[in-house]
């Protein structure tokens, strides 16, 4: 499984899913394609959890490496590289707005 830039979105969908929606071990994600047409994708819950764990582990390693690096410029460059390669996110110069879980 490769969620790419959709990992956070898929995790939020999983967090908001009803128990019956996870009985098969897959989560049906609803979305739109590039032309605006509705589409669905079945995502393995185990695969999603493994990808999230791998990215969290890589983030911890990148953060640790940046903290122990005395050169702040190099540390920022390492974090930007990590963001681009591991998280598959663009690192804007402005703060990111994180999605939040729906409170139901």
Residue frames relative to the residue before (quaternion, step in Angstrom):
aa qw qx qy qz dx dy dz
X 1.0000 0.0000 0.0000 0.0000 0.00 0.00 0.00
X 0.0103 -0.7762 0.6304 0.0067 3.55 -1.03 0.76
X 0.1915 -0.8163 0.5387 0.0826 3.55 -0.20 1.29
X 0.2383 -0.8011 0.5170 0.1848 3.58 1.17 -0.48
X 0.8312 -0.1430 0.1326 0.5207 3.55 -0.92 -0.93
X 0.6262 0.5759 -0.3234 0.4143 3.58 1.25 -0.29
X 0.3835 0.7629 -0.4709 0.2218 3.61 1.20 -0.12
X 0.6846 0.4727 -0.2983 0.4679 3.61 0.76 -0.95
X 0.6295 0.5309 -0.3267 0.4639 3.59 0.95 -0.84
X 0.6783 0.4880 -0.2955 0.4631 3.60 0.86 -0.96
X 0.6460 0.5123 -0.3255 0.4628 3.61 0.99 -0.75
X 0.6320 0.5120 -0.3284 0.4802 3.59 1.03 -0.74
X 0.6259 0.5217 -0.3307 0.4761 3.60 1.00 -0.79
X 0.6494 0.5133 -0.3125 0.4659 3.59 0.97 -0.86
X 0.6621 0.5140 -0.3037 0.4529 3.58 0.93 -0.88
X 0.7277 0.4193 -0.2317 0.4910 3.59 1.10 -0.66
X 0.5034 0.6770 -0.4160 0.3394 3.60 1.26 -0.14
X 0.4647 -0.6347 0.5426 0.2946 3.51 -1.24 0.58
X 0.6490 -0.5483 0.3493 0.3953 3.63 -1.07 0.62
X 0.6518 0.5247 -0.3339 0.4341 3.62 0.92 -0.80
X 0.6175 0.5637 -0.3460 0.4258 3.61 1.16 -0.52
X 0.7188 0.4374 -0.2391 0.4846 3.60 1.24 -0.35
X 0.3830 0.7743 -0.4477 0.2311 3.60 1.27 -0.02
X 0.7058 0.4639 -0.2671 0.4641 3.61 1.04 -0.67
X 0.5243 -0.6241 0.4234 0.3954 3.61 1.23 -0.22
X 0.6951 0.3703 -0.2564 0.5603 3.54 1.33 0.10
X 0.2510 -0.7401 0.6062 0.1479 3.51 -1.23 0.55
X 0.3046 -0.7378 0.5725 0.1871 3.57 -0.85 0.95
X 0.1439 -0.7866 0.5990 0.0408 3.56 -0.70 1.16
X 0.2233 -0.7641 0.5940 0.1163 3.56 -0.86 1.00
X 0.1489 0.7906 -0.5821 0.1183 3.56 -0.98 0.81
X 0.4327 -0.6513 0.5430 0.3060 3.52 -1.32 -0.41
X 0.4064 -0.6820 0.5427 0.2743 3.54 -1.15 0.60
X 0.7686 -0.3820 0.2547 0.4454 3.59 -1.32 -0.05
X 0.6973 0.4489 -0.2650 0.4919 3.58 1.18 -0.55
X 0.5785 -0.6223 0.3614 0.3840 3.60 1.26 0.12
X 0.4749 0.6605 -0.4478 0.3710 3.58 1.25 0.23
X 0.4949 -0.6505 0.4847 0.3114 3.56 -1.03 0.79
X 0.0544 0.7837 -0.6164 0.0538 3.55 -1.07 0.79
X 0.2522 -0.7501 0.5890 0.1637 3.56 -1.28 0.29
X 0.0855 -0.7628 0.6383 0.0592 3.51 -1.30 0.45
X 0.2812 -0.7368 0.5879 0.1801 3.56 -0.97 0.84
X 0.1222 -0.8048 0.5808 0.0049 3.55 -0.73 1.15
X 0.4310 -0.6864 0.5269 0.2560 3.56 -0.88 0.97
X 0.4285 -0.7049 0.5009 0.2618 3.58 -0.77 1.02
X 0.6512 0.5031 -0.3218 0.4683 3.61 0.96 -0.80
X 0.6567 0.5089 -0.3097 0.4625 3.58 0.97 -0.84
X 0.6310 0.5318 -0.3175 0.4671 3.55 1.06 -0.80
X 0.6639 0.4972 -0.2998 0.4713 3.58 0.93 -0.90
X 0.6543 0.5127 -0.3177 0.4562 3.61 0.96 -0.82
X 0.6554 0.5019 -0.3159 0.4678 3.59 0.93 -0.85
X 0.6425 0.5121 -0.3218 0.4705 3.58 0.98 -0.83
X 0.6523 0.5115 -0.3152 0.4621 3.60 0.93 -0.87
X 0.6499 0.5170 -0.3179 0.4575 3.60 0.95 -0.84
X 0.6857 0.4736 -0.2921 0.4693 3.59 0.93 -0.85
X 0.6246 0.5198 -0.3424 0.4716 3.60 1.04 -0.71
X 0.6320 0.5226 -0.3255 0.4706 3.59 0.98 -0.84
X 0.6748 0.4852 -0.2935 0.4723 3.60 0.88 -0.93
X 0.6317 0.5240 -0.3346 0.4631 3.61 1.04 -0.74
X 0.6398 0.5206 -0.3252 0.4625 3.58 0.96 -0.83
X 0.6560 0.5058 -0.3078 0.4680 3.58 0.97 -0.84
X 0.6643 0.4967 -0.3067 0.4668 3.60 0.95 -0.85
X 0.6506 0.5029 -0.3177 0.4721 3.58 0.97 -0.81
X 0.6458 0.5119 -0.3234 0.4651 3.59 0.92 -0.88
X 0.6550 0.5162 -0.3088 0.4573 3.56 0.93 -0.90
X 0.6667 0.4965 -0.3002 0.4679 3.59 0.99 -0.83
X 0.6485 0.5282 -0.3228 0.4430 3.59 1.02 -0.77
X 0.7263 0.4268 -0.2513 0.4766 3.58 0.90 -0.87
X 0.5713 0.5754 -0.3819 0.4436 3.59 1.27 -0.18
X 0.3598 -0.7715 0.4795 0.2131 3.63 -0.56 1.10
X 0.6564 0.4953 -0.3093 0.4777 3.59 1.19 -0.38
X 0.3565 -0.7759 0.4816 0.1974 3.60 -0.28 1.27
X 0.6302 0.5359 -0.3475 0.4415 3.61 0.95 -0.75
X 0.6657 0.4850 -0.3004 0.4810 3.56 0.94 -0.86
X 0.6289 0.5401 -0.3347 0.4480 3.59 1.03 -0.76
X 0.6582 0.4931 -0.3080 0.4783 3.58 0.94 -0.87
X 0.6356 0.5247 -0.3281 0.4616 3.58 0.98 -0.80
X 0.6432 0.5174 -0.3233 0.4627 3.60 1.00 -0.81
X 0.6674 0.4945 -0.3072 0.4644 3.58 0.94 -0.84
X 0.6376 0.5106 -0.3306 0.4727 3.59 1.02 -0.75
X 0.6432 0.5114 -0.3210 0.4708 3.57 0.98 -0.83
X 0.6340 0.5202 -0.3271 0.4695 3.57 0.97 -0.84
X 0.6524 0.5285 -0.3164 0.4415 3.56 0.87 -0.96
X 0.6939 0.4800 -0.2785 0.4589 3.55 0.88 -0.93
X 0.7624 0.4075 -0.2097 0.4569 3.59 0.89 -0.92
X 0.7774 0.3572 -0.1886 0.4823 3.58 0.82 -0.93
X 0.7500 0.3672 -0.2173 0.5054 3.57 0.80 -0.95
X 0.2459 -0.7912 0.5069 0.2380 3.52 1.26 -0.54
X 0.4695 0.6257 -0.4653 0.4142 3.51 0.97 0.99
X 0.4224 -0.6379 0.5617 0.3148 3.53 -1.19 0.46
X 0.2888 -0.7457 0.5739 0.1765 3.59 -0.99 0.80
X 0.1521 -0.8036 0.5684 0.0896 3.61 -0.10 1.20
X 0.5700 -0.5853 0.4477 0.3635 3.53 -1.26 0.31
X 0.6628 0.4554 -0.3051 0.5101 3.58 1.25 -0.28
X 0.6196 -0.5585 0.3804 0.3993 3.62 -1.10 0.51
X 0.4499 -0.6783 0.5155 0.2678 3.54 -1.14 0.70
X 0.2901 -0.7014 0.6159 0.2110 3.54 -1.18 0.58
X 0.2463 -0.7968 0.5355 0.1333 3.57 -0.50 1.16
X 0.4892 -0.6320 0.5029 0.3291 3.55 -1.08 0.70
X 0.2482 -0.7658 0.5735 0.1519 3.57 -1.13 0.55
X 0.5391 -0.6011 0.4743 0.3509 3.54 -1.22 0.47
X 0.4862 -0.6391 0.5055 0.3156 3.55 -1.07 0.75
X 0.2845 -0.7368 0.5893 0.1702 3.55 -0.95 0.87
X 0.0105 -0.8270 0.5609 -0.0376 3.58 -0.36 1.21
